C-alpha cells in the first residue's frame, strides 16, 4: 500500500492511535502512565466516546446563531422547548436529507477507525493517512431512510421532577445534569419524535399528579411515591400506559391509590386518552423487570399487538420491540437478506426479544433457535410462533452466555448455522463472543448495533482479532464484509448499523 511506513508493534497502541488521529493533543489521557489499560479499554474508553455525528451536525449547522442557555429557571416558554429538542433530538433543525448525510458520514468514520484498528491487530502497517482514506475494506451500503420521520416512536418513557416553574409534579424529559444539580423536567409537546398520543397521556398523568395528595419520588432516599410513566402504542392506535410507583411503606393505602389512578383514566379526565390498558408497577429500584416486580394490570388488555412482516406479534409491557415500527420492518428485511439462510440452515437468534427476526425467517430455514433474557418476551415469541403457525422454532429464557455454549454443543452435527445478534447498548457478554468464535459451524454472523461503541466495539474487535488463547478466542476470526446503516431514529444522531461477518 502506498504511503505505508514501518510495521507498528502490537504493544505500541498509544503510538498507533496517535498516528491515526484519535488523540489530537498529547496528554489527553493523563491517567495512562499511572494505570496502563488493556488494548480494548484504551480503544473503547476514548475513541468510541467521541460523538462523530454531533461534530458533523455542528459543521452542517455552521452559521446558525447559537442560543444562550438561560441562567435561571422561569416559565415554560419556547426556549425551554428548543433546549429540550437540542438535547433529545439534536438534528431536528436539519432537513431529513441533511440528517441522513450526517448519519452516513458518522457511520463511515466509525467504520474507518474500527477497520484501521482491526488491521493493526492483524499486523497490517498503518500511517496517519489511514483514517483519512475514503476507502473501506467492507462494502458500506447507502443509509436506508425511515419510512416515518415524525412521531415515529411506539414507546416513550417520561420522568417526573421539578419543572422550569419549580413544580415537582412535572412530567417530561430531563435537561441538565445531576452532577451539576441543575436538572429540570420539561414537557415533551414539541419533540418531533414523540407522537401526540404519548404527549397527551403524559399531560393527563401530570394533571393526575397535581391533584394527588401524594408527593412524587424525585430522589429515592428522600421519600415520595409517583415516578415514571411509560406509554406504548401500535399501528392501530391502541395505547398501553405503565405507571411506576415507589411504595415506600404504604400498605392498605397502596390499594386505594391504584383505584384512584384507575378511576382517573377510566371515568375521570384521563378517559380522554382512550387507554386500552393501564399497568401499575411497584418499584424500589431505578429499573425493575417483571420477574423482580410484576406489572399489575389495573384495567384493559394485557398485551399490545403489532403487524409486521406478515406476522401478528404480541408485545408484553416490558418486552423489547424496536421503537420505530415502520423502520423495524426495513431493518428486519435487511437482516434477512444479509443472513443468506436456506432450508438447510439453523438460524441462531441471540438477544431475540419477541423473536421477530427469527420468526420472520422461519419459513426459509430448517430451524430457529432464540435466546432472550426476559421471560415475558420469550412467552411473547412462543405465542407469536403458535398464532402464526410456525412450528420450527424454539426459544430459551436466560442469559445468553450461560445458554449458548450448551445449545451449540447439542448442534454439532455438521449443519450450517447462521447467527444473528441484536444486543442492547451494553453489547454481548464475552462468553457469548467466545462461544460464537469457537464454534466452527458458524460461518455467517449478522450483528445489529444501535450504537457501535463501548462493549459493542469490543465485541467486534474480539470477533475479528487473531486467535488469542489468553482470551479463549481459539476459532478462526470473522471478517467484516458489509455494513448497512438503517435509520430508525430521525432527528437524533443514532441509527442501526447492520454488520455482516463471514469466515
PyMOL commands that set and color helices and strands:
alter all, ss='L'
color gray80, all
select helices_A, chain A and resi 13-19+39-49+52-60+78-88+96-121+196-211+220-222+252-266+269-273+325-339+356-360+362-364+375-387+400-409+430-438+455-464+469-471
alter helices_A, ss='H'
color red, helices_A
select strands_A, chain A and resi 139-144+155-161+170-175+184-186+226-233+239-245+277-282+296-300+304-308+311-315+346-350+367-372+393-397+417-421+442-449+479-486+496-502
alter strands_A, ss='S'
color yellow, strands_A
deselect
rebuild
show_as cartoon
